[in-house]
Amino acid sequence: MGPDFKLRWHQVEQSKRYLDRCRDVNRWFLLDTNLDPPRPWQHKTNVPVFSLALVQGDTAKHRWLIYAHSPLEDRQGVNISVPGFGKITVDVTRAGAFYLIDEAGQATTPITTAL
């Protein structure tokens, strides 16, 4: 993670005290999706998709790096809420998927590599 990346997350009520203590520590936090079960979650709650984001740049010129992982099955058309940007719709695999959002161009691009 470069020094100019900032973290974005879904802030939940139960972890507010923890977040206040760790405000300046670089961490990744879970984002909301349309597949999330109702809250509050229990330790056995099945979370179908885990999604995280980092943001780089100034307002109106942000670039977001999104990572999403679906541990049980590949899923198509998952809506992910990105704080400070809005919702994106992406396909999420069991292996995980990376996406780059360009705020200026309002484009969401999958990041792929050839093995």
N, C-alpha and C positions, 0 to 999 in steps of 0.2 A: 504494500500500500504506500503510495507516494505521500509526501507531507501535505499536499494540497487537496486530498480527499477528505470528505466529511461523511460521517455515518448518518443514516436515516433509518427510523424504526417505528414500529407501532408501540406506543407507550401504554402499558396496561396499568390499571389502578394498583394492583398488588405489588408491583415492582417499582413504584415511584420513589420510595425511600432508597432502594438500591441504586436506581438511576441517578438520583441526586448525589450519592456518594461517589459514583463512578462517571460523572458527567464528562470529565476530560480524558477518560481512558478509551482508546480505540477498540470498539467491539462491534459485532454484527448483531442485529436484532431482527426478529421475525416480522415480516410484513403481512398484511391482511390479504386473503384471497376469497373468491366467491365460493370456494369449497370448504372453508373453515366451519367447524362445528360451532354451535352456540357456546358462548362463554357464560360462566367461568369454566375453565378446563380443569379436569382432574388428572392425576398422574397416569391414568390408563386411557386418556382421550386419544383417539386416532386423529392425527393431523395429516390429511392427505397430501398436502404440498407445503414444503418449507421454502420460503423465499426471502432473500436478503438484498440490500442495495447499498452502494456507495455513490456519492455524488462528487463531481469535480467542477470547478469553475464558478463564475459569478452569475447572479440572477439573470434570467433570459438567455444565458449561454451555457447552462448546465449540461453536463454529460453524465449520465447515470450508468453504472455497471450493475446489472441485475443478475443474481444467481437464483435458480429455482430447481428443486429436487422433489420428485415424487417417489418415495421409497417402495411403494407396493405395485404400481403400474404406470405405464406411460399415459399421459392425459393431454387432451387437445382443448384449445380454447379456454385456458385458465385466465381469469381476470385477476390481476394483481394491482393493489392500490399502492402507489408510490407517493409517500408524503412530499408535498411541495411540487409535485408534477401532475398526478392524476392516475387514472386507471390505464393499464395496458392489457392486451390479450395476447397470450403466448402459449406455445406447446411446451410441455414439461415432461422430461423422460425420467426413467428410473436412474439413469447414469448422471442426470443433472444437465442443466442447460444455462448458458450465459447469453445475455442480451445487452446491447448498448443502446441507450436512448439519447438522442440528440435533441435537446429542448428547442434550439433555434429552428431546426428543420422539422420538428415534431415527428421524427422517424424513430422506429424501434427496429433494430437490426440484430438477427441472431449472430453469435460469434461461433464460428465453426473452424475446426482445424482438420487437416488430412492426416491420418495416421499412417 
